[in-house]
Every structure is written in structure tokens, then in C-alpha cells.
Amino acid sequence: MQKLPIICPCCESTLSVSKLTCPSCDTLVAGNYLLPVFLRLIEEEQLFVLNFITSGGSLKEMASKLGKSYPTVRNMLDDIIEKINPTS
């Protein structure tokens, strides 16, 4: 199965969802919907969030898992927070 594209290949803008189909009954829902916040993150950022959650929110444990320094991991988290914060 193909990965869901989130970035336009032409202009690099964020894509939106315009159609959903039920594989059981072929119901079609059409409109223009934003992707959920988590899906707007690139795969690397999604994996970071999943690891952060499974680490109990411990940046120290995350730094150890990733083999990076605590400040580097903190900066990675800050970048993700900035990306998903609707007021940014």
C-alpha cells in the first residue's frame, strides 16, 4: 500500500483530504478537509512522537534511545511543537 502523501509534489504546500471511500459499501464522502495534526508531520517526526509517548514523555530516555544529547532531543521536540501549534 502506498504512503499517504502530505506535501504537494509541485509547490510543496500541505495537501488536504478531498475524498474518503468506504471499502465495504462504497459510500463516498467528498469535501475539503485538513489532515489530522499527526498526519501533517513527516514520518521521522511521527516516529519521534511515538517514541516520546512510549518513553513516558522522558526526554532523557529519548536521548538515550536515539544516541543524541538531551539538548538535541529537546530541540527536536520544540521543532515539532512549533510545527503543530496552531498559533505559529
N, C-alpha and C positions, 0 to 999 in steps of 0.2 A: 504494500500500500504506500502511496506517495505521502510525503510530509505536507502538512497544510502550509501553503505559502503565506507569509505575513507582510512581506515587503514587495512593492511593485517592481518588476524587473526593468521597467522603462525609466521611471522617475524616482524610485526608491522611497516613495511615500508609503505609509501604513495602509494595508488593504483592509476592506470591510467585508463582512459576510452579506451576500445578497440573496442566497437561496439555500434552503435546507430541505432535504427529501427523506421521507420515512421509507426504509428498505422493506418494511413489512406490508404497508398498504399503499405505497406510492403517493401519500399526501405530500403536497408541496407547500412550503411556506416561503414567501418572497417578500423582500423589503430591503432596507439598507441598515444593517446592524453593525455596531462596533464589535471587534473581537474582545472576549473577556481579557482582563488585565494580564493574567498569567500567560495567555497565548500571545500577547504582544511582545513578550520577552523572547530573545533568541534562545536557541537550545541550550547553550552554555549557561545563560542566566537562569533558565528553568531548572537545570541540574543543580546550580548553586542554591537556589531556594529550597529544593527538595532536600539536599544535604543539610542545609541550615535547620530545617524543620526536624529532620531525623536526628540531628545532633542536639536536640533540645534547645536550640537557639544559642548554643555556645560558640562564640567566635574563636575562642581558644582551641576547642576541639576541631572546628573547621580548618583553622590554620594548620593544625597537625595533620589532618586528613589530606589537605591539599599540598602540604610541604611548602607553605608560604608563611611569611611573617604575619603576626597579628595585625599590624597597620595596613598591610596589603589587603588582607581579607576584609578589614573594616572599610577600606576604600571601595572594594568590590560591592559590598553591601550598600554603602552610601550611593554608589552609582545606580544600583537597581532601584533603591528608594526614590531617587531623583527621577528616574525614568517612569515609575508608576504613579508618582504623586500628581494628582490632577491639577494642582495649583502651580506646577512648574512650567 
